[in-house]
Amino acid sequence: MPIDRSHIRVKAMLVAPSADGTTHAVSLNAPTAENPNGYHRLIGGSIEHGETHSAAIHREVSEELSASISDLRYVGVVENIFRIDGEAGHEIVFVYTGRLDPEPAATGATLTESDGSVVPVVWRPFDDSAEQVPVYPAGVMQLLEPA
């Protein structure tokens, strides 16, 4: 089922560092018109009606990865206005950091989206200047920079 992008979506997403703290888990999404090499996206998703953003990130991680979160910490909010295959999208994202338990495998890990599709989970370096694909939501990594 296609995603309805005709309204602002509210999401909760997780920056999930590896045990050594050099990388974080992201999904690797298929190429789009705007990102021909695909793109990375933080773990998480939409907040359901009547659900807090804190409850949503726990639910999303459980549903997508069959995992739990330890050391959960709220970081802030980013507004992400974007295009995907020419279609405009707009989302408000509550961002958290926390450790996944169990941590996804170094290779071959996947997550299951709400529509049932399965996408790879990869480990993206925090020092991502050499990365060929963008990470979304845009601007999220600036939240983690020291003041």
Disulfide bonds with the S-S distance in Angstrom:
none
